[in-house]
Amino acid sequence: MGAMDFLKDVHGRLLEYWILVFILCISAAIGLGQRSLWAGVLTFLGIIAGIAALIGTGAFFGRLGYRGRLRKLRKKLLSPDPRIRCEAAGGLGELWHRGQEPIDDLEGLLDDPDEKVRFQAALSLANFREDGAAGAGELAKRVGTTDHALRLQAVDALGKMGEGAREALPELLEVLCDRNWPDRWQAAAAIVFLRPEGHDAVSALVSVLEEEDGYTAEWAAKALGVINPAATDAVPALVKAVADKGRDVRGAAMESLGAMGEKAIPAVGVLTGALGDKDSWIRGMAASALGNIGRAAAEAVPRLRSMAADPDEWVRETAGKALARIEG
């Protein structure tokens, strides 16, 4: 079993593990309450053996239940009725914590002659995150649809796939620039999780950041901070956003500037000015960004030292950490 499969299995049985820990604690208490040490030890071991047997039995029957459900779903995949195949594709997506088998079946459905079945298979593959990236191409086709609900589903699913869906970046950028779509911020958010490489996305994101405010601009600012290598071409737009955008956009812009490190040196002046903002969250975000820029933000040191008297505890701590990074 691979590392990802192991983590998914742990997630699926998390409740069982917490129940086990709870029962172990009760067992220890009962064991310690016996009159003799050996009686306590034997009681404890007996309870543990019983618990192990119960969990083993539960796991065995759970596995049988999974195999039985998988067989039923696979039988439905053979149906000539596309509605039944579509239903089966949705059911396979609910088995996201069960490893590779459902993924293989869903990938096979990407060649189904019915477009609704293909789309449902791609949506279900998104539940497997990056492991389901084979469905990114089918989802990218739906991003360009005029059907609002389908487009939203496709964009959201691509975001779930993360870096595995990078091939859909051109389609997401096209939607991001579609002024007639009210949920453009969803496309920007999906781009954040794709963590694109190269500068193909920079100009579109900068344009959105300069022209918009609110959620769309906020997520555009965040996206500029995760592009690798750093989107240094975006520094002027991010600096401008820190100076004159709304609170959340300013915070996102500062976070992205900090992520660029020394490449964001042109932002040191505006970030230093933000240390005196009346909003404590803005002051803290500015201090954090300056700390991430590092020694190149040395001109901010006097202002950061004065923040030792800031009334907000988080701001004081953040300023102290920033000073340590700049002077260290």
C-alpha positions in Angstrom: 0.0 0.0 0.0 1.4 3.4 -1.0 1.7 6.4 1.4 -1.4 8.1 -0.1 -3.5 4.9 0.2 -2.4 4.5 3.8 -3.4 8.1 4.7 -6.7 7.7 3.0 -7.3 4.4 4.9 -6.4 6.1 8.2 -8.8 9.0 7.3 -11.6 6.5 6.6 -11.1 4.7 9.9 -10.3 7.7 12.1 -13.4 7.3 14.2 -12.5 3.6 14.9 -9.0 4.7 16.1 -10.4 7.3 18.5 -12.8 4.8 19.9 -9.9 2.4 20.4 -7.9 5.0 22.3 -10.9 5.7 24.5 -11.5 2.0 25.3 -7.8 1.5 26.1 -7.9 4.3 28.7 -11.0 2.7 30.3 -9.3 -0.7 30.2 -6.2 0.7 31.9 -8.4 2.2 34.6 -10.2 -1.1 35.2 -6.9 -3.0 35.2 -5.3 -0.7 37.8 -8.4 -1.0 40.0 -7.8 -4.7 40.6 -6.6 -5.8 44.0 -3.4 -7.6 42.7 -1.0 -6.5 40.0 -1.3 -9.8 38.1 -5.1 -9.7 38.2 -5.0 -6.1 36.8 -2.6 -7.1 34.1 -4.7 -10.1 33.0 -7.8 -8.0 33.0 -6.2 -5.4 30.9 -4.8 -7.9 28.4 -8.1 -9.7 28.2 -10.0 -6.5 27.3 -7.3 -5.6 24.8 -7.6 -9.0 23.1 -11.4 -8.7 22.9 -11.1 -5.2 21.4 -8.6 -6.5 18.8 -10.9 -9.3 17.9 -13.8 -6.9 17.4 -11.8 -4.5 15.3 -10.4 -7.3 13.2 -13.9 -8.6 12.6 -15.2 -5.1 11.8 -12.3 -4.6 9.3 -13.0 -8.0 7.7 -16.7 -7.3 7.2 -15.9 -3.8 6.1 -13.6 -5.1 3.4 -16.3 -7.6 2.3 -18.8 -4.7 2.1 -16.5 -2.7 0.0 -15.9 -5.6 -2.4 -19.6 -6.2 -2.7 -20.4 -2.6 -3.4 -17.6 -2.4 -6.0 -18.9 -5.5 -7.8 -22.4 -3.9 -7.9 -21.1 -0.7 -9.3 -19.0 -2.5 -11.9 -22.1 -4.4 -13.0 -23.9 -1.1 -13.5 -21.0 0.1 -15.7 -21.9 -2.5 -18.2 -25.5 -1.3 -18.5 -26.5 0.1 -22.0 -28.4 2.9 -20.1 -26.1 5.9 -19.7 -28.1 7.1 -16.7 -27.2 3.9 -14.8 -23.6 4.2 -15.9 -23.6 7.8 -14.7 -25.0 6.7 -11.3 -22.3 4.1 -11.0 -19.6 6.8 -11.8 -21.0 8.9 -8.9 -20.9 5.8 -6.6 -17.3 5.1 -7.5 -16.4 8.7 -6.5 -17.7 7.9 -3.0 -15.0 5.3 -2.7 -12.2 7.9 -2.7 -10.5 6.4 0.4 -10.2 2.9 -1.1 -7.1 3.3 -3.3 -6.5 2.6 -7.0 -9.3 0.3 -8.1 -12.1 2.9 -8.3 -9.7 5.2 -10.1 -9.0 2.6 -12.7 -12.7 2.1 -13.3 -13.4 5.9 -13.5 -10.5 6.4 -15.9 -12.0 3.8 -18.2 -15.3 5.8 -18.2 -13.5 8.8 -19.6 -13.9 7.1 -23.0 -17.6 6.4 -22.5 -19.7 7.5 -25.6 -22.0 9.5 -23.4 -20.8 13.0 -22.5 -22.7 13.0 -19.2 -21.1 9.8 -18.1 -17.7 11.2 -19.0 -18.3 14.3 -17.0 -19.6 12.5 -14.0 -16.5 10.2 -14.1 -14.2 13.3 -14.2 -16.1 14.9 -11.3 -15.7 11.7 -9.3 -12.0 11.5 -10.1 -11.6 14.9 -8.5 -12.5 13.3 -5.2 -9.2 11.4 -5.4 -7.4 14.8 -5.6 -4.1 14.6 -7.6 -4.5 10.8 -8.1 -7.5 11.5 -10.2 -5.8 14.0 -12.5 -6.6 11.9 -15.6 -10.0 13.5 -15.6 -8.6 17.1 -15.9 -8.9 17.1 -19.7 -12.6 16.2 -19.6 -13.3 18.8 -16.9 -11.4 21.5 -19.0 -13.9 20.9 -21.8 -16.8 21.8 -19.5 -15.1 25.0 -18.2 -16.0 26.7 -21.5 -19.7 25.7 -21.4 -22.4 28.4 -21.1 -24.2 26.3 -18.5 -23.4 28.1 -15.3 -23.9 25.1 -13.0 -21.7 22.8 -15.1 -19.0 25.3 -15.4 -19.0 25.9 -11.6 -18.8 22.1 -11.0 -15.9 21.7 -13.4 -13.9 24.7 -12.0 -14.4 23.4 -8.4 -13.3 19.9 -9.4 -10.2 21.1 -11.1 -9.3 23.0 -7.9 -9.6 19.8 -6.0 -7.2 18.0 -8.3 -4.6 20.6 -7.5 -1.2 20.5 -9.3 -2.4 17.4 -11.3 -4.8 19.6 -13.2 -2.3 22.1 -14.6 -3.2 21.2 -18.2 -6.5 23.0 -17.6 -4.8 26.3 -16.8 -5.6 28.0 -20.2 -9.3 27.2 -19.8 -9.3 28.5 -16.2 -7.6 31.7 -17.3 -10.2 32.2 -20.0 -13.0 31.9 -17.5 -11.2 34.2 -15.1 -11.2 36.9 -17.8 -14.9 36.4 -18.6 -16.6 39.5 -17.2 -20.0 37.9 -17.8 -19.4 35.1 -15.3 -20.4 36.1 -11.8 -18.2 33.5 -10.1 -14.8 34.5 -11.6 -13.2 34.2 -8.1 -13.8 30.5 -8.3 -11.4 30.2 -11.2 -8.8 32.3 -9.4 -9.2 30.0 -6.4 -8.7 26.9 -8.5 -5.5 28.5 -10.0 -4.2 28.9 -6.4 -4.5 25.1 -5.9 -3.0 24.3 -9.3 0.2 26.2 -8.2 1.1 26.9 -11.9 4.7 27.0 -13.1 6.0 29.7 -15.5 4.5 33.1 -16.2 1.6 32.2 -18.5 -0.9 33.1 -15.8 0.7 36.3 -14.6 -0.7 38.9 -17.0 -4.3 37.6 -16.7 -4.1 37.6 -12.9 -2.5 41.1 -12.8 -5.2 42.4 -15.0 -7.9 41.0 -12.7 -6.1 42.4 -9.6 -5.9 45.9 -11.1 -9.5 46.0 -12.3 -11.4 44.2 -9.6 -11.9 44.1 -5.8 -13.5 41.7 -3.4 -13.2 37.9 -3.8 -11.9 37.9 -7.3 -9.1 40.3 -6.7 -8.3 38.6 -3.4 -7.9 35.2 -5.0 -6.0 36.7 -7.9 -3.5 38.2 -5.4 -3.1 34.8 -3.7 -2.6 33.0 -7.0 0.3 35.4 -7.8 2.0 34.3 -4.7 2.1 30.6 -5.5 3.4 30.8 -9.1 6.8 29.2 -9.4 9.2 30.8 -10.2 8.1 33.9 -8.3 5.9 36.2 -10.4 8.1 39.2 -10.0 6.4 40.9 -12.9 3.4 41.2 -10.6 5.2 43.1 -7.8 4.0 46.6 -9.0 0.4 45.5 -9.1 0.6 43.8 -5.7 2.2 47.0 -4.2 -0.6 49.0 -5.6 -3.1 46.6 -4.2 -1.6 47.0 -0.7 -2.0 50.7 -1.0 -5.5 51.1 -2.3 -7.6 47.9 -2.3 -10.0 46.5 0.3 -8.9 44.9 3.5 -8.9 41.3 2.4 -7.2 42.1 -1.0 -4.5 44.0 0.8 -3.9 41.1 3.2 -3.7 38.6 0.3 -1.3 40.9 -1.6 1.0 41.3 1.4 1.0 37.5 1.9 2.0 37.0 -1.8 4.8 39.6 -1.6 6.2 37.9 1.5 6.1 34.6 -0.4 8.4 36.1 -3.0 11.1 36.9 -0.5 13.9 39.2 -1.6 12.3 39.4 -5.1 9.7 41.7 -3.5 12.2 44.4 -2.4 10.3 47.1 -4.3 7.4 46.5 -1.8 9.4 47.2 1.3 8.4 50.9 1.4 4.6 50.3 1.2 4.8 47.4 3.6 6.7 49.6 6.1 4.0 52.2 5.8 1.3 49.6 6.4 2.9 48.9 9.8 1.1 52.1 11.0 -2.3 51.0 9.8 -5.2 51.4 12.2 -6.2 47.8 11.5 -4.2 45.4 13.6 -4.6 42.5 11.1 -3.1 44.7 8.4 -0.2 45.7 10.7 0.5 42.1 11.4 0.3 41.0 7.8 2.7 43.7 6.8 5.2 42.7 9.6 5.0 39.1 8.5 5.6 40.0 4.8 8.7 42.1 5.8 10.0 39.2 7.8 9.7 36.9 4.9 11.5 39.4 2.6 14.4 39.1 5.1 17.5 41.2 5.3 16.6 43.2 2.2 13.8 44.8 4.4 16.4 46.4 6.8 14.9 49.8 6.4 11.8 48.6 8.2 13.7 47.7 11.4 13.1 50.9 13.3 9.3 50.7 12.7 9.3 47.0 13.6 11.1 47.7 16.9 8.6 50.4 17.8 5.9 47.8 17.5 7.0 46.1 20.7 4.5 48.5 22.3 1.6 47.6 19.9 -1.6 47.0 21.8 -2.3 43.8 19.9 -0.4 40.7 21.2 -0.3 38.9 17.8 1.1 42.0 16.1 3.8 42.3 18.8 4.7 38.6 18.3 4.7 38.9 14.5 6.9 42.0 14.6 9.3 40.3 16.9 9.6 37.3 14.6 10.1 39.6 11.6 12.9 41.4 13.4 14.6 38.1 14.1 14.5 37.1 10.5 15.7 40.5 9.2 18.5 40.9 11.7 19.4 37.3 12.1 
